[in-house]
Amino acid sequence: MKIYFVRHGKTQWNLEKRLQGQKGDSPLLPESYEAIARVSEKLSQMVRFDKVISSPQARAVTTAELLTDLPVHKDPRLSEWNFGQLEGQLVADALLKYPEEMYASRNELQNFDGRHFGAETVEQVLNRFDSLALDLRNDEAENILLVGHGASGTAGMRHLAGFPLWELRAAGGLANNSVTVLEAKDKGFQITHWNQEL
């Protein structure tokens, strides 16, 4: 089994450098549609998907629907990291209010604790991906397309590949429209492609 994880297309809030999280869902930029079409064409030359699963958030669902003609199954376990009261705020403003927490969220997840502003814990996010992976392993599909987000997807994919907490952000965050491929190995997964632009 192979998992192909694609981060959604770039949105207005991505452009404005705002925290979207779970409650914010700004529209895809016009140029994102062209980028998604390119990714769709390249993927169709590489693989035939058996199943498509997306975060239920509109920016991910729209991306998933543009990437393939298959029905899109929505799964909340692929949702973006819930950043609580910071969602909708500029990243620069969040950094001023919570410099240690924001630094940790992007560099040292083992030190991240955003519960005082209502954010999900690292454990909660990783548990979502563990649960999803368990279901996928019990599925007969061989090639699965997952469409999700930057913060949760970066941590979740590297976690499934066996990286420890302090290395989940070591390779940086996933870019919009990037493709990451995980291949099932024994009881875990191995990353064969990371953050690739097609």
N, C-alpha and C positions, 0 to 999 in steps of 0.2 A: 504494500500500500504506500502511496505517495500523497502527501498533502502539499498543495500549492496555495500559499497564503499571499493574497494581494491586499495591500493597503488601499483604501478608497482614494478616489481622485481628489485633487486639491480644491479646497473650498474658499469662500470669501473670508471666513474666520482664520483659516490657515494663512491666507495672504496678509490679514491684519495682525497675525500673531496673537490670537486669542485662544484661551483654553476652551475647547468645545465640550469635552467630556461626554456625559450621557444625556444631559438635558439640552445642551446647545446643538443645533443642527443647521448650520448655514448652507446655502445652496452651492453646488459645484460651480466652479468658474467656467466660462465658455470654452476656454482652451483645454479644460480637463476632458471634455467629450472627445476631442481629437486624440489626446494622449491615451484615453481608455480604449479607443478604437484600434490604435496601434498595438497596445498590449493584447487585445483580443485577437487580432490577426496573428501575432507572433505565437501566442499560446495555442491557437488552433492548428498551427503547423507543428507544434511540439507534442501535443497530448490531446487525447479525447477524454473528457471528464465524464465520470459516472454520476456525480452528485455535486450540487452547488449549495453551500450554506453561507449565509450572510448574517452579520450583526443586524438587528432590527432597525437600526438608525438609518434615516433616509439617505444620507450620503453614501453609506455602504450598500444599501439595497439597490440604489440607482446604479452604482458602479457594477455590482454583480449582474444586474439585468442587462447591462450593456456589454459585459464580457462574454456572455454565452446565451444560447437560446434555451437552455435547460430551465426547468422551474427552479426558483430560488427558495430554499427553505430558510426561514428566519430563526435564529437561535440567540437568545439573550446572553449566552455565555461568551459570545464574541463581541459584546458591547465594549465601547471604550471605557477606560478607567473613569470611575466616578470621582470627580474632583470637588464635589460638594459646592460650597459657597463661592469657590473661585471660578466656576464655569461662567463663561461669557466675559471674563476680565482679560485685559491685556496681560501677556506673559510678563512684560516689564513691570507692571504694577504688582502682580503676584510675587515677583522676585523681591520687590521693595518691602512688601508686607511680611513675607515668609521666606527670607533668603536661604536659610538652612534647609527647610523642607523642600523648596523648589530645586535647590541644587541636588539634593539627595534623589529626588524623583527622576532626574535626568542623568545622574552619574553614579550614585551609590544607593541602590534600592534597599540594601540591607539596613540603611539608616533612615529610610523614609517613614515618617509617621505624620499623616495629615488628618488624623481623626478629629483634632480640635477645630478644623474647618469643614468637617463632614466628608472627607475623602475615604474611599475604600482603602483597606489595608493591602499590603503586598500579598499576604496570605489569601485574602478573599479573591483577588484577581487570579492568582496562580491556581487556586482550587477550581475556578471556573474552567480553566484550560485543561486541567487534569480530568475533570468530569467529561468534557467534550471528547478528549482523546480516548478515554475508555470506551465511550459509545462508538467512536469511529473504528476502533480496533475490533469491535464486535459486529461491524457492518461488513457486507460483502463487497462494497465498492473498492476499486483499486486506485483510482485517481480522483481525488476530492479537491474541489476548489473552495477555499475559505476566503471570504472577503471581510476585512475588519479594519482595525485602527492602528495608530502609531504607538501610543504608550502601552496599551494592553497587549497589542500584537508583538511588539518587541520583546517584552518580558515573557509573554506566554510561549512564543516559539522557541526562544532560547532555553526556557525552563523545560519544555518538552524534550529538548535535545540534551538535557542533562547538565547544563551549566549551573554552577552554584549561584546563590543569591547575589553575591558581590561581583559576578561577571555578567549579569543579565543585561547591563547597559554598556558593556566593555566595547562592543562593536558599533556603538552609536544607535540612533533611532532609525526606524524604517521610513523610507521616503514615500511620498504619494505615488501610487501606481507601481510601486516596486513589487517584485516577485521573489518570494522565499520558498524554497522547496525542502521538505522534510521527508525522509524515507524511513519506513518502519524497519527497525533492526532489533531482533530479539524482543525484549520487553520495552524497549525505548525507541527513540528516533535519532536519526543523524541528519544534520543539515548538509545538503549537497549544493545548494545555492542560497546565498544570503543577500537580500536587499538589491537584487539585480534589476537594472533598468533595461527594458526590452525595446 
